[in-house]
Amino acid sequence: IEKLRTYESRPFEPWHKWALHLGGGRDIFEQAAISSHLVACQQVFEGNPYEGRVVYYQKRTGGMQAPPGSPSIKERVDSGVVVLQTFGHSGAEMFDVSLYEPVDYDNWGRFPLIIVNGCYQGNFDEINALAHLHGERFVLAAGRGCLWYLSLSGAGFIFPLGNQTKILYEVLFRDSVGLPVGDALVETFRRLFRNGANAFDYYHIGAQPLLGDPSVALAGPRNPDLAITSADVAVFPSEPSAEAG
C-alpha cells in the first residue's frame, strides 16, 4: 500500500519516459527473433505521442550471462524506468539475461511494470509454497522493486509473446496513455481476438498472471510534457549587444 501511495502521489518526472529492454536467446536465430520484437516495442515507446527513450541490451552469445556494463543498467533502473522488459529463456528462478534481485537496485519510489517474456516465471506452484518467487520478491520489496510483474506460468514461445507485448505497448504508450494496467491488458486481449487469435495466443493469454494492482495506471504524462530548464538554454554571445548587430 505504501508503494502505491508513493507512486500515485508523485508528480510527473523525467524517468517516466524511460524504459529498459533486455534481450536474450540461445543462439543467433533466437536472438535475431527476440531483437525484432524488442525493436518493435521500442519504436512504439519512442514514437508519437509518448516520445520515450529505451536503453536496450541484446545478448550476442550463448549460455547464461549477466549484461555487460551491468553497473550502467543498474544506474538506469535506480534512476527510474516506467517499464522493464526482459525477453529470453527463463525459469522460476533463472534468467537468460540476469535481472538480479530487488535488493540489488536502489530505485526508491520509482517502480516499473516488469514484463518477463520467457518461461515459468509465473509458475507459483513450482517451488516451496512458503517461498516467494522472483516476481513476488520484486512486488513485495519495501520501497523499491516494482508495482507490477507480468510473466508466464508455462513454456513461452517467441512470436506470440512478442506480438502480445507489442500490442500492449501500443495500448499503454500510444493509444491510451494513462489507462490502468489491467484495462490495458483487457484491451490487448480484445485486439488479439479481433484479429483472429490462435491456440497459442489463447494459451499465452490464459497462462500469464499479473502480480500487482490492475486498477492502477502507469505513471506518465497526461498532457503535453515539453519541458525547458535553464540548463537547456544557451545564449551566444554571452553578453549580446544591439550595437554588435
Secondary structure, DSSP 8 states (H G I E B T S, - for coil): -HHHHHHHHS---GGGGEEEEEE--SSHHHHHHHHHHHHHHHHHHHSTTT--EEEEEE--SSS-B--TTHHHHHHHHHH--SEEEEES-EETTEESB----GGG---TT---EEEEESSSTT-TTSS-TTS--HHHHHHHSTTSS-SEEEE-SS---HHHHHHHHHHHHHIIIII-TT-BHHHHHHHHHHHHHHT---HHHHHHHHT--EES-TTSB----SS------GGG---SSSS--STT-
